[in-house]
Amino acid sequence: MEEIVLAFFNAEIAQAALPIVLQGLLNTVLLSLLVVPLGLAGGLILAMLALSRSRPIRWLLIAWVDFFRAFPPLVLLILLFAGLPFAGLELGGFACVAIAFFLNTGAYYGEILRAGIESIPRGQVEAARSTGLSGLQAMTYVVLPQAVRNVLPDLLSNTLEVVKLTALGSVVAVPELLFQARQAQSVTYNATPIVMAAVIYFLILWPVVRLLSRLENRALHASTR
Amino acid sequence: MNRWERFLDTFFNVKVMAKYLPDILSGTVLTIELALAIVATGLLAGLILALIRSLGIKPLNWLIIFVVDVFRSLPPLVVIVLVYFGLPSAGFSPSAFVSTWMSLALVLMAFAEEIFWAGITSTPKGQWEASRSTGLSFAQTLLYVILPQALRITIAPLTNRTIAITKGTALGTVVALHEILGMASSAVSNSYNPSPLMMGAAAYLVLFLPVVVAARWIETQFAWKR
């Protein structure tokens, strides 16, 4: 028992590793603040394109989304990080993470936003247009606010996944939470820093998971009654 | 050599590709084995947990909810790293394959339990009562009345989640598992050529794109008609 405590919950090592791990937490927060809006922007672009009446554009969009649903984000990241330098383009880990997330999570956000926009009856756009709003105004003031509300649980759930996905940054040496914890682990030969990182992830994301459970249950019950 | 030829020679070098094809193929086989193991054990464990939860034993349910919440909030890569680099300190050294399999199966279990449970609770209580009052046992009610309906509404979220988690087999690279990405990465550093990475990318698409397209089809088949 004592060995387990020393190996996983070593107070001395935890104290020494704390500044390193907290620096990682700060970077994870900053990274999330960058990649979530980036993914949302990508998703919004895709959702807008999906409204197009042109069949080839819609087919292309489905192919695009399915491509990124099939492609593991880590493979995409490695492809950018290890592949692009051969084309004479060395971007660095941080930029590669940003691009990979824009592409990958953009596809997921796009699907969700598209479903949200499709849930708003066409008559609303027509009514909005006939009161003199432009197409863009009708979209921003009438359709999007309702669409986002309708798919809020899905958006939140995807955002949770995006934040968790930032841990991939550790593979390309972005000093986020997991990377910092592993650095501390390899110096101390002790698993405590990784346990610390896991606990931090859990404490921060648990409230979101609880909220999601309740939102999803409520949505399901509403749809069956 | 013009630009286009140079591009092909760099990213789709036939010689390099031929040399590392066997590696990528063996990585693909490993990825398939790993993916099947994760899907089978993760979904089964999730279903079992949801069924246990439906028995309504309070302390047990709290435990299930806690375990599920833990694996829903932790990034899968963190779980893998913890299992692979952490467990040896506790006297248990799982291989890279077992670590990746265990971690992703636990994550899939958590998400599957949540989805199955939502499906089970979505059937109105009246159906339970009606079934029981016609003389069906608890198990019969679950098997013949509740589960068929529950599975129907869970199928779309479940397939999406399963794909997203199974793609995570690529994370095994971090613990030196010789799956597709791992094989491709080491081939790139051995040959100083990115062609193996392109082959690896193609292998993932060949594996997962049909599943994604099938999932899209399933989604339209089982969607709730409003």
Chai-1 contact restraints between the chains, C-beta under 6 A:
chainA,res_idxA,chainB,res_idxB,connection_type,confidence,min_distance_angstrom,max_distance_angstrom,comment,restraint_id
A,I4,B,A90,contact,1.0,0.0,6.0,A-B,restraint_1
A,A7,B,S89,contact,1.0,0.0,6.0,A-B,restraint_2
A,D66,B,V212,contact,1.0,0.0,6.0,A-B,restraint_3
A,R69,B,V212,contact,1.0,0.0,6.0,A-B,restraint_4
A,A70,B,L205,contact,1.0,0.0,6.0,A-B,restraint_5
A,A70,B,F208,contact,1.0,0.0,6.0,A-B,restraint_6
A,A70,B,L209,contact,1.0,0.0,6.0,A-B,restraint_7
A,A70,B,V212,contact,1.0,0.0,6.0,A-B,restraint_8
A,P72,B,K167,contact,1.0,0.0,6.0,A-B,restraint_9
A,P72,B,A170,contact,1.0,0.0,6.0,A-B,restraint_10
A,L74,B,A170,contact,1.0,0.0,6.0,A-B,restraint_11
A,V75,B,A170,contact,1.0,0.0,6.0,A-B,restraint_12
A,V75,B,L181,contact,1.0,0.0,6.0,A-B,restraint_13
A,V75,B,A201,contact,1.0,0.0,6.0,A-B,restraint_14
A,V75,B,Y204,contact,1.0,0.0,6.0,A-B,restraint_15
A,L79,B,L197,contact,1.0,0.0,6.0,A-B,restraint_16
A,L79,B,A201,contact,1.0,0.0,6.0,A-B,restraint_17
A,A82,B,V188,contact,1.0,0.0,6.0,A-B,restraint_18
A,G83,B,P194,contact,1.0,0.0,6.0,A-B,restraint_19
A,G83,B,L197,contact,1.0,0.0,6.0,A-B,restraint_20
A,F86,B,T10,contact,1.0,0.0,6.0,A-B,restraint_21
A,F86,B,P194,contact,1.0,0.0,6.0,A-B,restraint_22
A,K164,B,P75,contact,1.0,0.0,6.0,A-B,restraint_23
A,A167,B,P75,contact,1.0,0.0,6.0,A-B,restraint_24
A,A167,B,L77,contact,1.0,0.0,6.0,A-B,restraint_25
A,A167,B,V78,contact,1.0,0.0,6.0,A-B,restraint_26
A,L178,B,V78,contact,1.0,0.0,6.0,A-B,restraint_27
A,A191,B,G86,contact,1.0,0.0,6.0,A-B,restraint_28
A,A191,B,S89,contact,1.0,0.0,6.0,A-B,restraint_29
A,I194,B,V81,contact,1.0,0.0,6.0,A-B,restraint_30
A,I194,B,L82,contact,1.0,0.0,6.0,A-B,restraint_31
A,I194,B,G86,contact,1.0,0.0,6.0,A-B,restraint_32
A,A198,B,L74,contact,1.0,0.0,6.0,A-B,restraint_33
A,A198,B,V78,contact,1.0,0.0,6.0,A-B,restraint_34
A,A198,B,L82,contact,1.0,0.0,6.0,A-B,restraint_35
A,Y201,B,L74,contact,1.0,0.0,6.0,A-B,restraint_36
A,F202,B,S73,contact,1.0,0.0,6.0,A-B,restraint_37
A,L205,B,S73,contact,1.0,0.0,6.0,A-B,restraint_38
A,W206,B,D69,contact,1.0,0.0,6.0,A-B,restraint_39
A,W206,B,S73,contact,1.0,0.0,6.0,A-B,restraint_40
A,V209,B,D69,contact,1.0,0.0,6.0,A-B,restraint_41
A,V209,B,R72,contact,1.0,0.0,6.0,A-B,restraint_42
A,V209,B,S73,contact,1.0,0.0,6.0,A-B,restraint_43
A,N217,B,A118,contact,1.0,0.0,6.0,A-B,restraint_44
A,L220,B,A118,contact,1.0,0.0,6.0,A-B,restraint_45
A,L220,B,S122,contact,1.0,0.0,6.0,A-B,restraint_46
A,T224,B,S122,contact,1.0,0.0,6.0,A-B,restraint_47
